[in-house]
Amino acid sequence: MHQIKNNNTNFEVGRYRISPMTQARDDGGFDAMVSIRSGRGMASVDRVMHFTPSFDSRRAALRYARAEGLAWAHGQ
């Protein structure tokens, strides 16, 4: 398994902290993931979503994860 990269692209939308991430695949592609956190301390919740499409570049996977995180946060 390959290391998950955060790339320091965290941002906030309302009460949510969005962290798009990527992970290299064995076939040379990249997976997109996003962590969405809310709350503090013992009352915090962290949702992590791992998306199905594989991307040719880390940048494309990161862009997709960011867009999905934004869409999720705006839909709440």
Helices and strands as residue ranges (DSSP letters): E 4-5, E 11-13, E 16-24, E 30-38, G 41-43, E 45-55, H 58-74
